[in-house]
Amino acid sequence: MRILRYSDTTGSVQLGAEHPDGSVTRLAGELFGELSDTGEAADVAKRLAPLVPRDIFCIGLNYAKHAEEGGKGIPENPVVFMKSTAAAQNPGDPILLPRKLRSDRVDYECELVVVIGRECKNVSRDSALDYVLGYTCGNDVSARDWQRNGGGGQWVRGKTFDTFAPLGPVLVTADEIPNPNSLSIRTVLNDEVMQDWNTDDMIFDVPTLIEFLSSSTRLLPGTLIFTGTPHGVGFARQPPVFLQPGDTVTVEIEGIGELTNPVVEESL
């Protein structure tokens, strides 16, 4: 199922099922419980991020070619950082370039995002996908100057400004994506393809990430895992390419769809 979260013309937040012809019918029930299709046409006034995240775990340097372009070796264990849940952004809403803590080096990163559907802890790699509700597109927007130089050696400051975690356009349930490590993934910036690769290049595949993150740690329903980005990011280009006011950036993942956001300056 392709689950759409939206607000209707009354401002009420609803869930819907998006069908192959583009139509949407309203769903009854809870995202982490039972859902049923009412068959009623959905009153979609605005598309929202597919869920409100519980936690957001992110993985760095998880594609072999991306580690190579950044001059990094292959990590022994997954490189883990976190984003604030307040960084989540809706499809179609703007990515804000920070101006209070100014950054002129804001980068895009297309990523497959895993949505945990039920509580798990110490799960094995073999059973890890049983705990996945589904998948969505994510953009791990990154202020490279704050990531590298302004965070005291930690990445979080440069990764968790407001709007730095766009999500969408839908959540595709796990039954429709039996192998999350066999999907084409790309970023398009102003009609130019910047990243174009496949999730089979992950150093640590999705089951391995869930096993690692759940080790001695509870992952709760609604936990998101940003699984890393392929090569082609802006900072590694010659000359570097960073997001500018007026840009439009789209993340495309096979079987999920397109997540598009404009880019504007933060207003103070």
Summary of the structure (lengths in Angstrom):
residues: 268
radius of gyration: 17.8
end to end distance: 40.7
largest distance: 52.7
contacts: 925
relative contact order: 0.22
helix: 16%
strand: 40%
